[in-house]
Amino acid sequence: MQRGSAGSLDGRGGFAANPTQRLLWRLDQAGEPRTVLTSLEFAGVDAVALRHAVSLVLGRHPALRSRFETDAAGEPRYRTDGDPPRVDMVARRRRDVAGPVRRTATGSFDLTADAPARATVVAAGGGRAVLALCAHRIVLDEWSRQLLITQIGEAYRAVSRHRTPRLAEAAHPADVEPADVTWPAAVDPGRVGAAVAGLRGAPIEVRLPRDRPRLRGRPSEGGALPGSLGPELTERLRAVADRTGGTTLVTMSALLAATLAAETGQLDFLFGFDWLGRRQPERRHVVGMFTNTLLLRVDLTGGPSWHELLDRVRSAWRSAVDHADVPFEAVAAVLGSRPEPPVMINVRGGPFRLPDLGPGASCRELPMPRPGAHAGHELILDVTESADDLGLALGYPVEVFDAGTVNRLLVRLRRQAAELVNSLDSPLSARSTGGGLLAELA
C-alpha cells in the first residue's frame, strides 16, 4: 500500500485519524487526556549512552512525530513531519529521582504543536539511571510500548559499544490502516447492528461498592492493588478452561461478574476489554494506536451453573471478537454508553518484557501512581499469565475506593475461583454469592 492511501486527506501529508484516535482526540479536547507512563530503573549503565539510544528510537517512528489538527468537518487528522520527541537528561541523587519522573508523567500534551511523547533520563551516579517515558495513547498502544522498550535495549547495546544500531525499518501507521479508516461514513450499519445484537438489554452502568461518589470532569489518580491466584488454583482453573473450551479472559470475566453480583446484586454486566488489532502481520512492528475496545456481556440471570455461565461468556466473547473491526464508538452510540466502559478486564500473555541492555546491566520497572490513569474507568482487572500462576491487579481511582474495599474484592474473587473449580456443574451457590444472592435475585 502506498503511504497516504489509507486516508490521506490532501497533498500536504495529512492522514485521517482512525476511529480509536478520533475518540482519544475528543477526550483530550474535553480535558480528559489518556497517557501511558513507563518508568524503568537501570543499574550498570552509561546514562549518556542510554539517552542517545532513547533519542534514536523515539525519533525514528513516524507516529511519535505526529501533530494533530481538524479538517473542515471538525474531524481529526495528523501529519508526521513534526520534530521528534524531546529526551531530556538530568542528574540527581538516587533518592531524588521521583521529581523528574513525575514531571515527565504529569505534564500535558498539546497535540497540535507538541510531539505526543517525551522522555527523561535521570543520571543517578554509580552506573544507575532512571528512564521516564510518557506518551499520549493517541499514538501508542500497549503493543507499541513493548516495541519501543525492546528497541531501546537493542539500540543501547549498540551505542554503548560505539556501533550503529541495526533496527528494523520504522513503518508508517497509515501504511497498514484499511482503506475505510474514516468513521462513521465507512461503517456499515449492518455490521454495527450485528455487533450490538447480543448486548442489547444489558445495563450500561455497573453497580460497584464505592466508598465515595465519583467526581466527574477532572483526572483521577489511579491506585492498583496486586495479588495472584497461586500455582495450585491457577493449575485447576486452567484445567477447567481446557475442559470448557474457554480462555483466561472468559474465565476471569465470569469470576469478576460473580464477585460484583455478590457485592451489589447486579446480575447482568457489560465489561470492556482491549483488542490489540495486530492480527495482520504487517502491523506487528508498527508503532501506533490500533487497539479497539470491545464489550463482553456476562449474564448471570436464571441461576446458571458455573459451567453454563462459562458457556454463555465464551459465546459472548466469540461474538465480540467476530465484530472486532466495528469501532467501539459506533457500538457505544447505539447503546447509549459512555465513551469508555466503567469496568475493564485486560489479560496479558506474560509480564511486561524489560529491555536487554547487555552483560552487566540490570533493569526493573518502577510502579508509580498515574494521574488520569482511571479517568474513564472505575475498575480495571489486569491479569498477567505466567507459566505457573495468574497474577492479578485491581486498578481503581483513589478518590472513589478505599484500598480495603479493593482488597475485599480481590479476596472474594479468589474465593469465587475456588468455588468454580470445586463445583463446576453445580449452580452458583450461596457460599459463592454471599448468602444465596443469585437465587434471591434471579
N, C-alpha and C positions, 0 to 999 in steps of 0.2 A: 504494500500500500504506500502510495506517495504521501509524504508529510503534508498535512493540511486537508487531505481528502476526507478525514473524519471530522468534519465540522468547521473547516476554515471559513471564516466569515467575510474576509476581504483580502486584498492583496498586500496587506501590511503585516501579515504573520499572526493574525488573531485566530484563536481556536475556541469553539463553543465549549463551555463547561458541561461536564456530564451531569446526570441527574443528582448524584450524591454531592457533587461540588456545588450545584445550584442550591441545595438545601443548606449546606455549610456556609455558603455565601450569605444567605438570608439570615441565618442565625448570627453570623458575625456582624452584619449590619444592624441587627436588633440589639447589639451589645452582649451577645452570648457566644463568644468565640470558643472554638474547640481546638485545643492544643495537646500535644503529646511531648512529654519530657523524658529524656534518657539521661541518667546520671551515673557515671562509672568512675570508680577509684582504681588507679593503677599503681603498681609497685615495680621497681626495676626498669623504669622507662626514662627516655630523654624527652622532657616536656616540649622542647623546641621542635624535635622531630615529630612528636605527636601532633602538635599544632599544624605543622606542614602537611602531614598525612590527612588530617581532618579537612583542611582547606582544599586539598586536591580532590577529595571525594565529594564534598559538598558542591564544589564549583563545576563539576563535570556533568551533573544531572540537570537536564532542561527544566524539569518540574520545579526545582528549587530556585530557578531564576525567574519564576512566573511573576507577572504583575497582572492584577485583575481590574477589569472595568466593565461597564454595562453597554449594551448596544442600544439602538434606537427604541427597542421594545422594553428596555429595562432589564434584560436578561444578562447574566454574567458571561464574560468571555475572558480569555487570558492570552498574554504574549509571553514568550520565553527568551526575550532578548535583553532582559534586565541584568544588573550586576549580580554576581553570586552572593551567597550569604556571608555575613561577617563572621570571622572567627577571631575572637579576642584572646589575649593571653595576659594573665595577671599572676603576681607572685604573692603567696600568702603562707603563713604557718599552717600546719595541718589542721589545727583546731579552729582555724578561721576561714575555712573554705565555704562554709554554708552561705555566707552573704553573697558572693559572686554567683553561686549556683542558683540561689533563689531569685536574684535579679534577672538572670537569664531565663528562668522559668516563668516569671510573672510579668515581664514586660509585654506590652500589647504589640500587635502587628497591624500596620496599615497596608492592607493587601493591594492597594492601588499604587503604592510608592515603594514599599519595602520588600526585600526578599522574604519569602514566607518561612524562613528558617534562620536560626542563629546558633552560635556555639561559643563557649568559653572554655579555655584550657587553664586550669589553675595549677601553677607550679608550686608544689608544697615542700620542695627540698628533699634531699636524700634519695633521689630517684622516684619520688612519689608525685603523682599528678591526678587531678580530677577533671573529667570531661563532662560538661553540661551541654546537652544538645536539645534545643526546643524547636519544634516545627508546628505549623498550623496543619490541622488534619485535612484541609482542602487540597493538600498536595502530598500527604504522607499517611498511608495506612500502616497497619502493623506489619504486613509483609515487607513493605518498603523500609520500615525501621530496621528490620533484621538485615536487609540487604546493605543498608548504609553501614551498620556496625561491623558486619563481616568485612566489607570493603575497607573500612578504616584499619582493621587489623592487617589486611593484605598490604595496604599502602604503607603502614608503619614498618612492617618487616623489610620492605624495600628501602624506604627513606632512611631508616636507621643504619643501613649498610651502604648508604650513598649510591643507591641504584634507582632507576626509574621504574615505578610500579607498572606491572602489566595487568591492567584491569580490562574486563570485558567492555565492549562499546556501550556507552550510555544511550539507550534508545529514547526517543521522544514519546511521551504518553499518547499523543494524538495519533501516532502511527499504529497503535493497537486498539483504538476505540472503534466500535462499529460505525457504519455509515449513518445510522439513525440515532446518533448520540443525543440529539436535541429532544427536549420534552417540554410540553405534553403532546405536541403535534404528531410525533412519531410513534407514540404508544397506542396500539390498537385497543379500543375499549373492550373488545372480546377477551384479550389477554388479561386486562385488569379484572374483568368480571370473573374469569376463571381463577385468578389469584385470590380473590376475596370470598369466593363461594363458600369455602369451609370455615371462614372466620366470622361470618355474619351471625349476630345474636350474642356473641361473647361480649362481656363488659370491656369497655375500653380502659377503664381505670382498674388498678389493682389495690385492694384494701391491704394496708400494711400496718404493723404495730408501731406506729410513730410515737415518739416521745414528745415531739413538738410539731406544730404545723409548719409546712414548707413556705418560705418567703420567696415569692416569685419575683423575677426581674433583676436578680443580681447573682453573680457567680457564687458558688458554694464550695468551701474547702472539702476535699474528699478524704475520708479515712478508709482504712482497709484492715480487716481482721483475718489473719491467716489460720489455717487448720489443715487437716487431712483426714482421710478415711482409714488410713493404716493398711499395711500389707494384707492382713487376713481378710478384712472386709472388702478390700479392693478386689482380691482374687475371686471371692464369691460373687461379687457384683458383676464382674466381667464374665463369669460363667453364666449368669442369668442373661446378660446381654447376648452371649453366643446362642443360648437356647431360644431366646425370643426374637433373634434377628435384629436387635436394636443397636444403637450407637451410644457412646457416652453422653452425648447431648440429649438424646431421648430419655435415658435413664435419669440423669440429673434433673431434667425438666420435670419429670414425674415426681421426683423426691422433693423438689422445691415447692411444687404446687401442693403436695400433701402437707408440707410444713406450714405453708401460709394458710391452708384451709384450717388446720388445727389452731392457728393463731387468731384468725379473723372470721372464719365461717364462709368465706368465698369459695365457690366450687368450680368456677369456670374462669380460665385465665388466658390472656394473650401475653406471651413473653417475646421479647426481641432477641435475635441472635445475628451475629455478623456473618455474612457470606463473602469470602475473600475475592471472588471473581477472578481467580487465577487459573482456571481450568485450561485456558488456551496457552499452549507452550510459549507463544511469543510474548506473553505478559509476565512470564516468570522472573525476568531480570530487569523489569522496568520499575523505576521509582515513580510513584504517583498514587492517586486515590482511585481505586477500583472497587472498594468494598460497598456492598449493598446491605441494608438491614432487612431481614425477613422476620415475619411474625409466625410464631408457633402457638397453636391452640392446645391447651391442656385442660381437658374436660373431665371432672370427677363426678359429675351428676349421675344419679341412678345407682350408686353404691357398687362400683366395679371392683373386681379383684385386682390385685397388683398386675397380674398377667393381662387382664383386659385393659387396664389403664395403659400399660406399656404398648399394647397393640394400637390403641387409639392414638397415642402420641407418635408412634412410628408412622402411622398412616398420615397424620398431620404434617410430620416432618418431610415425608416424601412429596406431599402436595406443595409445601413451601419451596422445596428445592426444585421441583419441576417448573416453578414460575419464578425462579431466582432472577431472571432478567427483567422483571417488572419492577420499576423503581418504587422504593418504599413510599416516596412522596405521593405517587399515584394511588397506592393502596390506602394510605392514610387519608387522602382526600375523600375517598369513597366511604370509609368507615367513620370519618369524623374524628380521627385520632389526633393526638399530639404530634408535633414534629419529630419526637423521639419517644420510644416506648418507656414507660416508667420502670420496668424491670427487664434487665438483660441477662442472658446466660452466654458466656463465651468459653469454649473449650480449646485448649492448645494441646497439640500433639506432643509437646515436650517443653521443657523450660526455655526461656529466652537464652539464645546461644551467645555467650560472651566472645569478644574478639580474641583471636590468637595473635599475640604480639611477638611471638618467638621465644627462644630459650631465655630463662632468667626473668621474664616478665610475668606478672600475675594481674588479675582483674576481678573485681566484684561489683555488683550493681548496688547502688545506694538507694534504699527506699526513702521516699520523701512525700509528704502531703502535696497534692497537686491542686492549686486553686482552680476552680471551674471544672474539675475532672468529672464531677457528677451533676453538672448544671442541668442536664436534661433527663437524667435517670435518678431514681430514688433508691434502687438496689441493683447491684451488679454481682452476679455469682461468676467468678473466674475459676475454671477448673483446669489444672495442669496435669497431664498424664506423664507418668514415668514408668519404668519397667515394672515396678512392684507397688506403686502407690498412686492414689489420686489426690493431688494437692488441691485444697480449696481456699478461696479468699472471698469474703463478702465485702464489697465496696459500698460505701454509704456516705451521704452528706452529713457532716458532723453537726450541722445546725438542726437536723431532724431526729437523728437517732443517738442514743447513748451507746457506748461500747458494750455495756452489759446486755442491752436488748439484742444487739447483733450477735453477741456470744451465745445467747439463748437460742437464737435461730440456728446457729451452727450446730449446737448440741442436739437440738430437735431433729435437724436434717440427718445427722449421723444415726440417731435412733430410728428414723424412718428407713434408712438404708439397711439397718439390721433387721427391721421388721419385714422389709421386702424380700430379702434373701431367705428368711425363715418361713415366710407364709406367702409364697408367690401366687398360689392358686386359691388363696382364701380372700374374702372381701376385706377391704381396708378396715382394720379392727378398731375397737375402742382404744386399745393401747396405742395405736399409731396415730390416732387423730384426736387425742385429748378428750376422752370421755364419751366416745360414741358420736362425735360431732357429725360425721358424714351421714350416719344413719338418721340422725335427727333432722338434718337439713336437706336431704335428698328429696 
